[in-house]
Amino acid sequence: MTLSRCDRTCEATSVLTALIVLGSLGLLVLVAGLVFGDLLDGVFDVALPGDLGTGVPAATGAALTAFGYGSALALTSADLPAGASLGLGAAGAVVVGGVSYRMAKVLIGTAVEPHRTSSLYGVFGSVVTAIPADGFGEVALVHGGERRKISARAESPLPAGTQVYVVEILSETAVAVAPATPVLPDPKERSE
């Protein structure tokens, strides 16, 4: 049984409509990825293995747009069969999605690794919550333009406001510090 001219035209029209709808959906995902990148990143983290970063929603939208509109363009202007048009659209989606992902990573700034506690060795800061002799206090540190408050312990008690530097990483949430300058005893504490 052969398809009539109307059947082939109707089939091509429905494929073309589906591709344009897919391309339009891709545009919506692209815009949403740019506007709500952090929120959508959480959704994509659940759906995809590993944390690929905040560029994924925008790149996915760009790839869907390239696939839908690229396939529709190849189908109508080059008069290619549907399979070849979809193949060209898929190739375009891979290229556009990859370039969009790399550009989003650079523009959003996620190409820079976050500062880890392990990179705090030798960083200067100040005590914000006094460090007792047998426990933890808190220090404020600025490293790589990021201000962090982290638990700290020291060999001797350190009052709030003491300038310190990190001498040891105890865990992801705690460090050992030493005073940057000698801590002199309080004159009121001298009983001599």
Secondary structure, DSSP 8 states (H G I E B T S, - for coil): ----HHHHHHHHHHHHHHHHHHHHHHHHHHHHHHHSHHHHHHHHHHHSSS---TTHHHHHHHHHHHHHHHHHHHHHHS---HHHHHHHHHHHHHHHHHHHHHHHHHHHTTTS----GGG-TT-EEEEEE-B-TTS-EEEEEEETTEEEEEEEE-SS-B-TT-EEEEEEEEETTEEEEEESS-----GGG---
